[in-house]
Amino acid sequence: MADVFWAALALVLIFEGLLPFLSPGGWRRMFGEMLKMRDGQIRFFGLISLISGCLLWWWIT
């Protein structure tokens, strides 16, 4: 079980690092736009991400 956790963490870090590595200017602009969003909008995207992750986890296990 610990191996799966570390593998998942490694994938998260890989995906999180792709955009800043490939396009630092685009990442900076995107982050700047995110800072302009209201809390409710950020929470909505967080909720969608959580639900998507849970559904994907349920589907693959």
C-alpha positions in Angstrom: 0.0 0.0 0.0 2.8 2.4 0.8 4.3 1.8 -2.7 1.0 2.9 -4.3 1.0 6.1 -2.2 4.5 7.0 -3.2 3.8 6.3 -6.8 0.7 8.5 -6.7 2.7 11.3 -5.1 5.4 11.0 -7.7 2.8 11.3 -10.5 1.3 14.4 -8.9 4.7 16.0 -8.6 5.5 15.2 -12.3 2.2 16.6 -13.5 2.5 19.7 -11.3 6.0 20.3 -12.6 5.2 20.0 -16.3 3.7 23.4 -17.0 6.2 25.5 -15.1 9.0 23.6 -16.8 7.7 23.7 -20.3 6.2 27.2 -20.3 7.2 29.3 -17.3 5.6 32.5 -18.8 2.3 30.7 -19.4 2.3 29.3 -15.9 2.9 32.7 -14.5 0.0 34.2 -16.5 -2.3 31.4 -15.5 -1.3 31.7 -11.8 -1.9 35.5 -12.0 -5.4 34.8 -13.4 -6.1 32.4 -10.6 -5.2 35.0 -8.1 -8.0 37.2 -9.5 -10.7 34.5 -9.0 -13.1 34.6 -6.1 -13.0 32.0 -3.3 -16.2 30.4 -4.5 -14.7 29.8 -8.0 -11.6 28.3 -6.6 -13.6 26.0 -4.3 -15.8 24.9 -7.3 -12.7 23.9 -9.3 -11.3 22.1 -6.2 -14.6 20.3 -5.8 -14.6 19.2 -9.4 -11.0 18.0 -9.1 -11.9 16.0 -5.9 -14.9 14.4 -7.5 -13.0 13.6 -10.7 -10.2 12.0 -8.7 -12.6 10.0 -6.5 -14.4 8.7 -9.6 -11.2 7.8 -11.3 -9.9 6.0 -8.2 -13.2 4.1 -8.0 -13.1 3.2 -11.7 -9.5 1.9 -11.6 -9.8 -0.1 -8.4 
